[in-house]
Amino acid sequence: MQVLKKIFPILFNRYFLVSVGFIVWMLFFDQRDYFQQKERTGELQKVEAAKKYYTDEIEKTKKQLSNLQSSAFAIEKFARERYLLKREGEEVFLFEDTAKPATSTAEKK
């Protein structure tokens, strides 16, 4: 009974009630509530990862472009590898790897 007498005034203190109401409002009902902020943070991380990926790809492409603009050998190599072009009288053989990759014992179970 004495514990209840100590807790009762604290629970109905107006500052405590306003603070609890404010916290509940900010967590659940506000336009920028906790759950939306967490979701947006996850989306931001995904967008930043995509930005980094595309920036790296742009850098690779720029290096490849500068290499192609500076060397005729690089142009020929690129055309042969990428577009399977060949010279006159030349034959090109394509080999496809039909072997299945080795599976571990954990995958078989």
Protein Blocks (a to p, Z undefined) as FASTA:
>chain_A
ZZmmmmmmmmmpmklmmmmmmmmmmmmmmmblfklmmmmmmmmmmmmmmmmmmmmmmmmm
mmmmmmmmmpmklmmmmmmmmnopacehiacdddddfbdcdddfklmZZ
